[in-house]
């Protein structure tokens, strides 16, 4: 972990009921993630309301910061905060960008020229072939292909980009990086990380809940 403050970001980011909007509200109110973490119930309630603040206090009592640090180190992933200069600039422009990104691989400046290519998980053979070719053609022109590592079109898009020497692709997950979904795409995720990025806004250990995917999108 690069800084102690980053560890507090990771822990706060994992707290139930605290999405990006509330995360930024807390940072604005308290000045740092550590200050949020060390605040009392009354101060937290003034920002979050009593129910969410109470849930946070329960979470904090059961959350071990050293254990969270060990979990990240064991996963071998990298962590980037929204305040990091290397944070993807286009992602930073969206409404309430993810405060924390977990990732394998490397973001590069050329990834600013990117196209998202997604589609059905139950694609026809013709659809898969078209996605593969389109992604390959884009990668050949220096365009980074972004998709979701899902079955069907997403997988074909990633593989199409990887079929080009030097082609780059980014997989954005709807689960924690240690919960690759679908599991049969684990080897594909490893290949993508070597040539691009596998990333998630969701904390390690997060299952691929259906509700995660709209946020991922």
Phi, psi and omega in degrees: 000128186291320180220158177296322180300323179299324179294323177292324175300314182299315181294315180295322180297334183274346186295138181295140176081000180246092175273186181306316183299311179292325178303311182290327175297319180293316178300319180294322183284324188250343175095334179201159178294324178297318179297323175298312184300326185264004182284162180267173186298319183297315181293320179292321180298328181295335180260317188263341191089155187297323183294307182293322178297319178296318177298322179295318180299320177296315178300315183298321180297330184258002183259126178259116179298317176300324179292323178294319178297317180296324180296317178295316181295321179293323179290338179072017181267169176254157182233133179232131177267158181297339178278352181289134179301335181273358180303134184308118187297325179290322178295325181295340183276348182286167178291125180051066180297154179305126179296327184229136172242135173253135185204155168247145179099205183218129169283142181231157179304326182292347178290352175294336174266092188221152177228131174275130180231107184225166180179199187296142173283341180245059185283155175283162175305321178295321178296318179296317180295320180294317179297317180299313182292317180299316179296319179297317180296319178295314180298323180296336178266008178085015179268132176280128181265123181251132177207189191246011178064011180285169174295160174083231187301318182302311181298319179297322179296313178300314182294325177297315178297320181288343180286348180261131178300125182082359179294141181244145177213149179236128177255126180250119188266157173254024180212176175292155181298337178270009178230061181303131181223132357288152185299333180290350178264014180300315180294325176296320179298320178297317180294319179297318181298331178287331187245356184197235184216139165244121187222162177206146172271354185267139181301156177303143181090352181288121177291165179280065178295145182303323182292345180285333191287325174300320178294319178301317181299000000 
